[in-house]
Amino acid sequence: MRSGSSPRVALAHDYLTQRGGAERVAAIMAEAFPQAALHTALYDPDGTFEDFRRLDIRVSALNRAGFLRRHHRAALPLLAPAVSAMQADADVLLASSSGWAHAVRTTGRKVVYCHAPARWLYQRQRYLGPFEGGLRQKAQHALAAAALGIVSPGLRSWDARRAAEADRYLVNSTVIRDAVLETYGIEAEVLPPPPAMEPQGPAEPVPIAAPFVLCVARLLPYKNVDIVIRAVQQIAGLSLAVVGRGPDAERLRQLAADSPNIRILGGVSEEELRWLYSECVGLAAASFEDFGLTPLEAAAFGKPTAALRAGGYLDTIDPDVNGVFFDEPRSESASEAIAALAQRRWDASAIADHAEGFSRARFAHRLQQVVDETHAAG
């Protein structure tokens, strides 16, 4: 239990403009430190989770531009100076970072919870995805690649300096522990985040033919949602619901246009997502993830996952309990795994017990311990 003399804590997150795994983790961090202000470069209340409306949100000067709140990627050349100008008045700043929040300054000490070193700096090819699609998509790809090529050298230097300012690093998986060591030379502790979508609560049905598998991902090329779509197109009698927003949405809709069993739902409400998790036969995930959060969300509902045997999924999927792996990011390989998932009888109670090993209480308690330890060390 924390003492009455607990340190003053502030929080930081890159930007609150979307509904993704990192934003869910930031919201859980805020539950662990309910009095803490949350500092972020951009905040779009309508674009992210409702949880943040209850918090004391402190934004950068960039937030005055409505266009950037709705299109945060356009702010990339401006984010480094904007975030560097922010300062949190606290004994300990806990920064949830995928590339920016670790640069928020503080009057005290700093703990960084790293979801991943910036993909656009260190995994540019995977971040941008394959050079394909129509003329518009190819033009966008070329423009993004050129822009990243221009700004990357300076941003890498800036990123390394900001990372070195941290007093302590936490990471979400063994994959990111290795990446942080390779990128920054920093030894980090692995603290897996919990599933944020809980089975308890209201649910709202979504029109989709049963049985169906679910894919929850930001619609970005490196998420490989196209592989999942093509995989399900090869399985008779099975539908697919895709939940997520992102710049790859148009290409994916075109890919699924001739398949009435595939629904690209875009963003959905918490109630709709809860229904989808509870009613699906399982989850499908084909990307190389730094942490396999969505399989834990599915597991909380007693549902298994068919996933690429790589990255963070190795930390959150047990083939004997809650999932099936496929070895290559190809639709044929994914299709075999998804079909096997749909045909196998699963123990929903054992799957839910697996998810409980990644509980919110465990996560919050360790965060509080680390903050207290870091403050005492200072």
ABEGO torsion letter per residue (X at the ends): XBBAABBBBBBBBABBABBBAAAAAAAAAAAABAABBBBBABBBAAABBAAAAABBBBBBAAAABAAAAABAAAAAAAAAAAAAABBBBBABBBBBBAGAAAABBBABBBBBBBAEBBAAAAAAAAAAEBBBEBAAAAAAAAAAAAAAAAAAAAAAAAAAAAAAABABBBBABAAAAAAAAAAAGBBBBBBBBBBABBABEBBBBBBBBOBBBBBBBBBBAAAGAAAAAAAAAABBGBBBBBBEBEAAAAAAAAAAAABAABBBAEBBBAAAAAAAAAABAEBBBABBBABBAAAAAAAAAGBBBBBBBBEAAAAABBAAAABBBBABBBAAAAAAAAAAAAABBBBAAAAAAAAAAABAAAAAAAAAAAAAAAAAAX
